[in-house]
């Protein structure tokens, strides 16, 4: 939903619509305001407390005319106008006119905005509109701090052998202590709103490799990808880099079914991984529209059954147990190692061992811990 704040733009209506680049700012114009999107409708756009500014910023630490944005086609320059409390680009104070681009974080004293652009001219009836999904004015700053200052940490959950409960490896899971972003779901939802989900996913894998490299390998390390990450050369190159850093650790890359666009792409991705001596796991199998065709035609090295199929299985119906057992048997016949996720009690664990799962994961065998990798 978008709520429009009507402004007088009669002079705009005399021009025919253009498809040239249109720049905008998203952020809060005061400390108690909702986030808004403001179109930069002139080549020189002034911001400040003055009623004569193109964008009025209502905060005590904002100067009368605080800064100016010069936007000409594809080029955008940010200039501080001698403000008392400074103008910043991605957290760094500027003294000279500074080129900025799409996605950059622009801060004017204590107020922050993100610069964006679109190729289509917005509706000509407004200059500013409220935008949903940016409730916290500090969301942009927090996410940039998380990425640039690595204000997140990795937890490691054990994956054990169903045969003798020995350690097979660990899965790396991202965690954050910033209020409102402690949940991995909320953390990635916020990153996705800012278009930073791939950056965050990459950063978590790099941090994992840096942390694990000094330790003796506990065999396999499972790392995650985000569903929005393309299975392309960028991902392969980043995995190659962390694989080299990990050394003797055996790297396993988990992908969600939502990340699989077609059979040929996943087939080529698997071949590229195997060329690097990296293994492939299909994650969250059974959580949604599980793609049996991919499982048959491009079998992974591991198949992780989602907790929705495993949790409470011991008290489930005979039909449910039979379906899971049949899938496990299919995987065994096709040399796919199976992992039962979400095992929280001994009953489910024992049944999964009886059914024939190769590996087990869940709170019953160990919670994600920051120091898990240092334990024997």
Secondary structure by P-SEA (a helix, b strand, c coil): ccccccccccccccccccccccccccccccccccbbbbbcccccccccccccccccccccccccccbbbbbcccbbbbbbcccccccccccccccccccccccbbbbcccbbbbbbcccccccccccbbbbccccccaaaaaaaaaaccccbbbbbbbbbbcccccccbbbbbbbbcccccccaaaaaaaaaaaccaaaaaaaaaaaaaaaacccccccbbbbbbcccccccaaaaaaaaaaaaaaccbbbbbbbcccccccaaaaaaaaaaaaaacbbbbbcccccccccaaaaaaccccbbbbccccccccccccaaaaaaaaaaaaaaaaacbbbbbcccccaaaaaaaaaaccccccccccccccccccccc
